[in-house]
Amino acid sequence: MQRLIWILWPSFVVAGAAEAAFFTLVDPQELYLFGEAVHYSRLATYSVGFFAFWAVCAASSALTCFLQDAGASGKG
């Protein structure tokens, strides 16, 4: 359980900061996905963006925990 908290909490904080920085510079109504304009509401775009940032940051934190364990046990 502690390892899950080590992964999810820092990634949540960084995802919030990344989303704030990204959407400060980019208007959600001007985004294009595969050449088509995004027709979702601003709130939906913010939500999807946050969860996408959170997933990327969680993957980064999980990889860090994995590599830290491999290095501590002498496998890496």
Residue pairs with C-beta under 8 A, 6 or more apart in sequence:
3 65
6 61
6 65
7 58
7 61
7 62
7 65
8 58
8 61
10 57
10 61
11 54
11 57
11 58
11 60
11 61
12 54
12 57
14 53
14 57
15 50
15 53
15 54
15 56
15 57
16 50
18 53
18 57
19 46
19 49
19 50
19 53
22 49
22 53
23 46
23 49
28 38
28 40
28 42
28 45
28 46
28 49
29 38
29 42
29 45
31 37
31 38
31 45
32 38
38 45
40 48
67 76
70 76
